[in-house]
Amino acid sequence: MTPSHLATGPFNDGASEILKSAGLDYTRLAWAKQVHGNTVARVGERGGPFRDGADVLVTDTRGVGLAIFTADCLAITLIDDTAGALSVSHAGWRGTVRDVPGTAVAALRALGARPERLRVTIAPSIGPCCYEVDEPVTRELSATFPDLWERWATPVRPGHVTLDLWRANEDLLARAGVDPARIENARLCTACHRDVLYSYRKGDRGRLVTVAALP
Ligand SMILES: [Zn+2]
């Protein structure tokens, strides 16, 4: 399951059975070429790939599955049951700099969602235990979020910090009006649990997929 298979569909054999067991229709799945940006793709009735880059998928169509592929990055799912609006988005450090969480909330507002009603899940992704970054990353984060970024970074050696992308994205969701009590994050680190997950940083080539649909 790698993004390079976008043309034919990135899913393993057997995926359609697994999706069916969750009540999802493989032919109505939508996914995008993920480019570490904050472009929004609005998904209607038709599934299949978006060939242009997009890292935030939104829909108000019931039964359409939105799929995001990750290995260390965050897959963030937001849903407003009352409005019938759903988003699944992709955020690594670049997506965090581009405020993917705030972008997803804004895109859902445009579909009638209210931030305080959103329920959020964050899929397994790299934890602060395993995510050391250096100057190019800290420079962009500190320039974009001067008031917040120090909450997310712990110095480990000169020029290097460990970065807590979970906390960063939770903070950005809260800044966009999401109730922190409605954010579910298992805080399961991909790099610590390679027996069941995939970690890009640790050299795994596989990808996790997060799929969500409005019931
Ligand atoms: Zn870890």
Boltz pocket constraint, residues with backbone or C-beta under 6 A from the ligand:
constraints:
  - pocket:
      binder: B
      contacts: [[A, 126], [A, 127], [A, 128], [A, 129], [A, 130], [A, 189], [A, 190], [A, 191], [A, 192]]
      max_distance: 6.0
